[in-house]
Amino acid sequence: MKQIQLLLLRHGECEGGTILRGRVDVPLSETGWQQMSAAVAAQASVCSAIYSSTSRRCADFAQALAAELHSTVPLSSNLTSANTILTEHKKPLQAQFLSDLQEIDFGDWDGRRLDELYQQEGEYLAAYWQNPWQTPPPNGETMASFESRVNHAIEQILAAEFEQLSIALDSIVFNQDEAQDGTLTPTAKIWLVSHGGVIRHLMARALGVERAVGFFSQLNLPVAAVVKINVLQDEQGSRYWRLDWPNGRCE
């Protein structure tokens, strides 16, 4: 069994005020940079890769993050715990940018002030938030299209990272007892810098929730939030998603 831990980082506060941000490309505010930096500082300082939306509010920070962190490359068999992170050797990271990780396209609503939208199209907007699969934004992206492209992106990422993990593990000689009793779960950590809609979809997928009316709006996801999802892959290539809830312990 192998594991990829996805560290999903939502972008921080942006310039432009309280507008509906989909494809509109606005930069982070100074506060947004500080929020994301603090969120990352609370996590591990090494990872295997960084993936990001191509939108500036994600991509700019991902580029800076790659310059600060290091990639993990295993060189020896110092793997002894049930969830071992491969951290034997460090090398520079380069962020990888995927357009499929962008926020949903809100069409005619994109970039408009929220108070203006609620005044002029409040009923339509409320219907969208309640059931976006049934009520797409005017001239915008459907949820089916949005979910399909996000799923395509995440499958590409997982396939590439599990392959890299397998290649790395081929160079390691494990303790035979650990290998036989299945207690060893080599893990690679991956940062994914994206948007609220993308992260909510991945959370729903981890929980096995599909097209649940009102579900997305019930997931509180503040700016610069970090959500962890563990994806395990067995010897047959089957994958199992687990949303990693905080355990509440002080460590």
C-alpha positions as CSV (number, residue, x, y, z in Angstrom):
1,M,0.0,0.0,0.0
2,K,1.2,3.5,-0.9
3,Q,-0.2,6.8,0.0
4,I,-0.4,10.4,-1.4
5,Q,-1.3,13.1,1.0
6,L,-2.9,16.0,-0.8
7,L,-2.5,19.3,1.0
8,L,-5.2,21.4,-0.5
9,L,-4.6,25.2,0.0
10,R,-7.2,27.7,-0.8
11,H,-5.9,31.1,-2.0
12,G,-5.9,34.0,0.5
13,E,-7.7,37.3,0.4
14,C,-7.5,39.0,-3.0
15,E,-7.5,42.5,-4.4
16,G,-10.8,43.8,-5.8
17,G,-13.1,43.7,-2.8
18,T,-16.2,41.5,-2.5
19,I,-16.6,40.4,-6.0
20,L,-17.5,36.9,-7.4
21,R,-14.2,35.5,-8.4
22,G,-14.2,32.7,-11.0
23,R,-12.0,33.2,-14.0
24,V,-11.4,36.9,-13.3
25,D,-7.7,37.0,-12.7
26,V,-6.9,39.2,-9.6
27,P,-3.8,39.1,-7.5
28,L,-3.5,38.4,-3.8
29,S,-3.6,41.3,-1.4
30,E,-0.8,41.7,1.1
31,T,-3.1,40.2,3.7
32,G,-3.7,37.3,1.4
33,W,0.0,36.6,1.1
34,Q,0.3,36.7,4.9
35,Q,-2.6,34.3,5.4
36,M,-1.2,31.7,3.0
37,S,2.3,32.0,4.4
38,A,0.9,31.3,7.9
39,A,-1.1,28.4,6.7
40,V,1.9,26.8,5.0
41,A,4.2,27.5,8.0
42,A,2.0,25.3,10.1
43,Q,2.6,22.3,7.9
44,A,5.6,20.1,7.0
45,S,8.6,21.9,5.3
46,V,9.2,19.2,2.7
47,C,6.9,17.8,0.0
48,S,7.2,15.8,-3.2
49,A,5.5,18.3,-5.6
50,I,3.5,21.5,-5.9
51,Y,0.5,21.8,-8.2
52,S,-1.4,25.0,-8.8
53,S,-4.3,26.7,-10.6
54,T,-3.0,29.0,-13.3
55,S,-5.0,31.9,-11.8
56,R,-2.7,34.6,-10.3
57,R,-4.1,34.3,-6.8
58,C,-2.9,30.8,-6.6
59,A,0.0,30.6,-9.1
60,D,2.0,33.6,-7.7
61,F,2.0,32.0,-4.2
62,A,2.7,28.5,-5.5
63,Q,5.8,29.9,-7.3
64,A,7.1,31.5,-4.1
65,L,6.3,28.4,-2.1
66,A,8.3,26.2,-4.5
67,A,11.3,28.5,-3.9
68,E,11.0,28.0,-0.2
69,L,10.3,24.3,0.1
70,H,12.3,21.2,-1.0
71,S,11.3,18.0,-2.7
72,T,11.7,14.7,-1.0
73,V,13.9,12.0,-2.6
74,P,14.4,8.7,-0.7
75,L,17.9,7.4,-0.7
76,S,17.9,4.7,2.0
77,S,15.7,2.3,4.0
78,N,15.1,4.4,7.0
79,L,11.4,3.8,6.9
80,T,10.1,2.4,10.2
81,S,6.6,3.9,11.0
82,A,3.2,3.1,9.7
83,N,2.9,6.3,7.8
84,T,6.5,7.2,6.8
85,I,7.1,10.4,4.9
86,L,9.9,10.1,2.4
87,T,12.4,12.7,3.5
88,E,15.8,11.2,2.9
89,H,17.2,13.8,0.5
90,K,16.2,17.2,-0.6
91,K,16.2,18.8,-4.1
92,P,14.7,22.1,-5.4
93,L,11.0,22.2,-6.4
94,Q,9.2,23.6,-9.4
95,A,5.5,24.4,-9.2
96,Q,3.4,22.8,-11.9
97,F,0.5,24.8,-13.2
98,L,-2.8,23.3,-14.5
99,S,-5.6,25.3,-16.0
100,D,-8.0,22.5,-15.0
101,L,-7.5,23.5,-11.4
102,Q,-9.0,26.9,-12.0
103,E,-12.2,28.0,-10.3
104,I,-15.6,27.5,-12.0
105,D,-16.4,30.1,-14.7
106,F,-19.2,32.2,-13.4
107,G,-20.0,33.6,-16.9
108,D,-21.8,36.9,-16.8
109,W,-21.5,37.0,-13.0
110,D,-17.7,36.7,-13.0
111,G,-16.0,39.7,-11.5
112,R,-19.2,41.5,-10.5
113,R,-19.7,42.9,-7.0
114,L,-21.7,40.5,-4.8
115,D,-24.0,43.1,-3.3
116,E,-24.9,44.3,-6.9
117,L,-25.6,40.7,-7.9
118,Y,-27.9,40.1,-5.0
119,Q,-29.8,43.3,-5.6
120,Q,-30.2,42.6,-9.4
121,E,-30.3,38.8,-9.6
122,G,-30.8,37.7,-6.0
123,E,-33.3,34.9,-6.7
124,Y,-31.3,33.5,-9.6
125,L,-28.1,33.6,-7.5
126,A,-29.7,31.9,-4.5
127,A,-31.0,29.1,-6.7
128,Y,-27.5,28.6,-8.0
129,W,-25.9,28.4,-4.6
130,Q,-28.6,25.9,-3.5
131,N,-28.4,23.6,-6.6
132,P,-25.6,24.6,-9.0
133,W,-26.1,21.4,-11.0
134,Q,-29.7,22.4,-11.9
135,T,-29.1,26.2,-12.2
136,P,-25.8,27.1,-14.0
137,P,-24.7,30.8,-14.0
138,P,-25.7,32.7,-17.2
139,N,-23.2,31.9,-20.0
140,G,-21.0,30.2,-17.4
141,E,-19.6,26.7,-16.8
142,T,-21.9,23.9,-15.9
143,M,-21.1,21.8,-12.8
144,A,-20.8,18.7,-14.9
145,S,-18.1,20.3,-17.0
146,F,-16.4,21.8,-13.9
147,E,-16.3,18.5,-12.0
148,S,-15.2,16.6,-15.0
149,R,-12.1,18.8,-15.6
150,V,-11.2,18.9,-11.9
151,N,-11.4,15.1,-11.8
152,H,-9.3,14.9,-14.9
153,A,-6.6,17.1,-13.3
154,I,-6.5,15.2,-10.0
155,E,-6.3,11.8,-11.8
156,Q,-3.4,13.1,-13.8
157,I,-1.7,14.3,-10.6
158,L,-2.3,11.1,-8.7
159,A,-1.1,8.9,-11.6
160,A,2.1,10.9,-11.9
161,E,2.8,11.0,-8.2
162,F,2.1,7.4,-7.5
163,E,4.4,6.5,-10.4
164,Q,7.1,8.6,-8.9
165,L,6.6,7.1,-5.5
166,S,6.9,3.6,-7.0
167,I,10.1,4.5,-8.8
168,A,11.5,5.9,-5.6
169,L,10.5,2.9,-3.6
170,D,12.2,0.5,-6.1
171,S,15.6,1.9,-4.9
172,I,14.9,1.2,-1.2
173,V,15.4,-2.2,0.6
174,F,12.7,-2.4,3.3
175,N,12.8,-4.2,6.6
176,Q,11.4,-7.6,5.7
177,D,9.1,-7.8,8.8
178,E,7.6,-4.5,7.9
179,A,7.1,-5.4,4.3
180,Q,5.3,-8.7,5.2
181,D,3.0,-7.5,8.0
182,G,1.8,-4.4,6.0
183,T,2.5,-1.8,8.6
184,L,4.6,0.3,6.3
185,T,2.7,2.9,4.2
186,P,5.2,5.0,2.3
187,T,3.7,8.5,1.8
188,A,4.4,11.4,-0.4
189,K,3.0,14.9,0.4
190,I,1.7,17.1,-2.4
191,W,0.7,20.7,-2.2
192,L,-2.3,21.7,-4.4
193,V,-3.0,25.4,-4.5
194,S,-6.5,26.1,-5.8
195,H,-9.9,27.6,-5.2
196,G,-12.9,27.1,-2.9
197,G,-15.0,25.4,-5.5
198,V,-12.3,23.0,-6.5
199,I,-11.5,22.0,-2.9
200,R,-15.1,21.6,-2.0
201,H,-15.6,19.2,-4.9
202,L,-12.5,17.2,-3.8
203,M,-13.9,17.1,-0.2
204,A,-17.2,15.8,-1.5
205,R,-15.5,13.2,-3.6
206,A,-13.5,12.0,-0.6
207,L,-16.8,11.6,1.3
208,G,-18.5,9.9,-1.5
209,V,-21.1,12.7,-1.9
210,E,-22.4,13.4,-5.4
211,R,-24.8,16.2,-6.5
212,A,-26.2,16.7,-3.0
213,V,-28.4,19.8,-3.0
214,G,-27.0,22.5,-0.7
215,F,-23.9,20.4,0.2
216,F,-21.2,22.8,-1.1
217,S,-22.7,25.8,0.6
218,Q,-22.6,23.9,3.9
219,L,-18.9,23.4,3.8
220,N,-17.2,26.4,5.5
221,L,-13.9,27.0,3.8
222,P,-12.2,30.3,4.7
223,V,-9.5,31.9,2.6
224,A,-6.1,30.2,3.1
225,A,-7.7,27.1,4.5
226,V,-5.7,23.8,4.4
227,V,-7.6,20.6,3.8
228,K,-5.9,17.2,3.9
229,I,-7.0,14.3,1.8
230,N,-5.1,10.9,1.9
231,V,-5.3,8.8,-1.2
232,L,-4.1,5.2,-0.7
233,Q,-3.3,2.8,-3.6
234,D,-3.1,-0.9,-3.2
235,E,-1.0,-3.4,-5.1
236,Q,-3.9,-3.8,-7.7
237,G,-4.0,-0.1,-8.3
238,S,-7.3,0.5,-6.6
239,R,-7.5,3.9,-4.7
240,Y,-9.2,4.8,-1.5
241,W,-9.8,8.4,-0.5
242,R,-9.9,9.6,3.1
243,L,-10.7,13.1,4.3
244,D,-8.1,13.7,7.1
245,W,-10.0,15.4,9.9
246,P,-8.0,17.2,12.6
247,N,-7.5,14.9,15.6
248,G,-7.8,17.6,18.2
249,R,-4.6,16.5,20.0
250,C,-1.8,18.9,20.8
251,E,1.4,17.6,19.4
